[in-house]
Amino acid sequence: MAEMATDPVCKMQVDPQKSVSSSYKGQTYYFCCDACKTSFEKEPQKYVGA
C-alpha cells in the first residue's frame, strides 16, 4: 500500500500518486481536490503554521 499524505486544508488522507499537489517553501503538499489546493495556494501560511 502506498504511503499516504495528509491534506493540510481538510486533513483527509490522500494518496500522493493520485492527488493534486502544490509546493511551498521547498515542501510538496498533497490535496484531495482542486478546491483544497486553491485554498492552500491563497494562504499557505494559514495551513502550514508559523
C-alpha positions, -999 to 999 in steps of 0.1 A, spaced: 0 0 0 12 35 -9 24 59 18 -5 83 25 -2 121 29 -25 144 49 -43 172 30 -33 203 51 -66 220 44 -92 194 52 -70 168 70 -81 140 47 -57 111 40 -47 112 3 -26 90 -20 2 112 -33 3 92 -65 -34 101 -73 -38 136 -59 -31 171 -69 -1 188 -53 15 222 -47 49 233 -34 55 258 -7 90 268 6 105 236 -9 79 212 6 53 194 -15 18 192 -2 -10 169 -15 -47 176 -17 -79 157 -21 -93 181 -47 -86 213 -66 -107 233 -41 -84 224 -12 -53 231 -34 -67 266 -43 -74 274 -7 -39 264 3 -23 284 -25 -42 316 -14 -30 314 22 -3 287 26 9 300 59 -26 295 74 -22 257 68 14 250 75 18 270 107 42 296 118 
